[in-house]
């Protein structure tokens, strides 16, 4: 018989009122590559609960030989309206995370193309990434289209990362 054990350390950064979630960090093997995944909106995941998106992110990154993921969003709000302060704080956390990872994966999905505010926020983040000379990837489906969110059905079980 063979018994294998594993531990995933989780750390979540919120504002003091718990209205904005800036970062989810999960570590299962600190000796492997680290990824930053940028999506659109803060989900339901916390330090214990996993939502579907976070689960698929961890599962697929593990298959791709990553050992740490930091998850951030274009919009950090989980309750109430976004404020200027929360938007600035969110960008600060994203900038800090960029410096701690090997690769950045843009997984905002196709829906942002119709959201002016999301496009604006993504362009700000892309400028920061380019300034820091980050290694930027996106998710590609098996039929060649790019730019998907981790919940896209064709990507749930297997990610293909391609340059952004």
C-alpha positions as CSV (number, residue, x, y, z in Angstrom):
1,X,0.0,0.0,0.0
2,X,1.2,3.5,-0.8
3,X,0.0,6.6,1.2
4,X,0.6,10.1,-0.2
5,X,0.0,13.3,1.7
6,X,-0.2,16.8,0.5
7,X,-0.9,20.2,2.0
8,X,-2.1,23.3,0.3
9,X,-1.4,26.5,2.2
10,X,-3.9,29.2,1.5
11,X,-3.7,32.9,2.3
12,X,-6.4,35.5,1.3
13,X,-5.9,39.3,1.5
14,X,-9.0,41.4,2.1
15,X,-9.6,45.0,3.1
16,X,-10.5,45.6,6.8
17,X,-14.3,45.7,6.1
18,X,-14.1,42.3,4.2
19,X,-15.8,44.0,1.2
20,X,-12.9,43.6,-1.2
21,X,-10.8,40.5,-1.9
22,X,-7.4,41.4,-3.4
23,X,-5.5,38.2,-3.5
24,X,-5.8,34.5,-3.0
25,X,-2.5,32.6,-2.7
26,X,-2.2,28.8,-2.7
27,X,1.0,27.0,-2.3
28,X,1.4,23.2,-2.6
29,X,5.1,23.0,-3.7
30,X,7.3,26.0,-3.2
31,X,10.1,24.5,-5.2
32,X,8.0,24.6,-8.5
33,X,7.1,27.5,-10.7
34,X,4.8,30.2,-9.5
35,X,1.9,31.7,-11.5
36,X,-0.2,34.8,-11.2
37,X,-3.7,34.3,-12.6
38,X,-5.7,37.4,-13.5
39,X,-9.4,37.0,-13.8
40,X,-12.4,39.4,-13.9
41,X,-14.2,39.4,-10.5
42,X,-13.7,38.1,-7.0
43,X,-15.5,34.8,-6.5
44,X,-16.7,32.9,-3.5
45,X,-13.4,31.2,-2.6
46,X,-11.8,32.1,0.7
47,X,-9.1,30.6,3.0
48,X,-11.1,27.3,3.3
49,X,-13.9,27.3,0.7
50,X,-13.0,26.7,-2.9
51,X,-15.2,27.8,-5.7
52,X,-15.2,26.0,-9.1
53,X,-12.9,28.6,-10.7
54,X,-10.2,28.3,-8.0
55,X,-10.4,24.5,-8.1
56,X,-9.9,24.4,-11.8
57,X,-7.0,26.9,-11.6
58,X,-5.2,24.8,-8.9
59,X,-5.9,21.5,-10.7
60,X,-4.6,22.7,-14.1
61,X,-1.6,24.6,-12.8
62,X,-0.6,21.5,-10.8
63,X,-0.8,19.4,-14.1
64,X,1.5,22.1,-15.7
65,X,4.1,21.6,-13.0
66,X,3.4,24.8,-11.0
67,X,3.5,24.7,-7.2
68,X,2.1,28.2,-6.3
69,X,-0.7,30.3,-7.6
70,X,-1.6,33.9,-6.8
71,X,-5.1,34.8,-8.0
72,X,-6.1,38.4,-8.5
73,X,-9.0,40.1,-10.3
74,X,-9.7,43.2,-12.4
75,X,-12.4,44.0,-9.9
76,X,-11.9,43.1,-6.2
77,X,-15.3,43.9,-4.9
78,X,-17.3,41.1,-3.1
79,X,-19.8,43.4,-1.4
80,X,-21.0,46.9,-2.3
81,X,-19.7,49.3,-4.9
82,X,-16.1,49.6,-6.0
83,X,-14.3,52.7,-4.6
84,X,-11.3,54.5,-5.9
85,X,-9.4,53.3,-2.9
86,X,-10.2,49.7,-3.5
87,X,-9.2,50.0,-7.2
88,X,-5.9,51.6,-6.3
89,X,-5.3,49.0,-3.5
90,X,-6.1,46.2,-6.0
91,X,-3.5,47.5,-8.5
92,X,-1.0,47.7,-5.7
93,X,-1.5,44.0,-4.9
94,X,-1.3,43.0,-8.5
95,X,2.0,44.9,-8.9
96,X,3.5,43.2,-5.8
97,X,2.3,39.8,-7.0
98,X,4.0,40.2,-10.4
99,X,7.3,40.5,-8.7
100,X,6.8,37.1,-6.9
101,X,5.9,34.9,-9.8
102,X,7.4,33.3,-12.8
103,X,4.5,33.6,-15.2
104,X,1.3,35.6,-15.5
105,X,-1.8,34.1,-17.0
106,X,-4.6,36.3,-18.2
107,X,-7.9,34.5,-17.8
108,X,-10.4,37.3,-17.9
109,X,-12.6,35.6,-20.5
110,X,-14.2,36.9,-23.7
111,X,-16.9,38.9,-21.8
112,X,-14.6,41.7,-20.9
113,X,-14.5,42.7,-24.6
114,X,-17.9,44.3,-24.1
115,X,-17.1,46.0,-20.8
116,X,-15.4,49.4,-21.2
117,X,-14.3,49.5,-17.5
118,X,-12.9,46.0,-17.7
119,X,-10.9,46.8,-20.9
120,X,-9.6,49.9,-19.2
121,X,-8.5,48.0,-16.1
122,X,-6.9,45.2,-18.2
123,X,-5.0,47.8,-20.2
124,X,-3.6,49.3,-17.1
125,X,-2.5,45.9,-15.8
126,X,-1.0,45.0,-19.2
127,X,1.1,48.2,-19.1
128,X,2.4,47.2,-15.7
129,X,3.2,43.7,-16.9
130,X,5.0,45.0,-20.0
131,X,6.9,47.5,-17.9
132,X,8.1,44.7,-15.6
133,X,8.9,42.5,-18.6
134,X,6.6,39.8,-17.3
135,X,6.1,36.4,-19.0
136,X,2.5,36.7,-20.0
137,X,0.2,33.8,-21.2
138,X,-3.4,33.2,-22.0
139,X,-5.6,30.1,-22.2
140,X,-6.2,28.6,-25.6
141,X,-8.9,26.1,-26.5
142,X,-8.1,23.0,-28.6
143,X,-9.8,24.7,-31.6
144,X,-7.2,27.5,-31.6
145,X,-9.2,30.4,-30.1
146,X,-7.6,32.3,-27.2
147,X,-8.5,34.5,-24.3
148,X,-10.8,32.3,-22.2
149,X,-11.7,32.2,-18.5
150,X,-10.8,29.0,-16.5
151,X,-14.4,28.0,-16.4
152,X,-14.8,27.7,-20.1
153,X,-16.0,24.1,-20.6
154,X,-13.3,23.1,-23.1
155,X,-10.6,24.1,-20.6
156,X,-11.8,22.8,-17.3
157,X,-9.7,19.6,-17.4
158,X,-6.6,20.7,-19.4
159,X,-5.1,24.1,-20.0
160,X,-3.0,25.1,-23.0
161,X,-1.0,28.2,-22.2
162,X,0.1,30.4,-25.2
163,X,1.8,33.7,-25.2
164,X,-0.5,36.7,-24.8
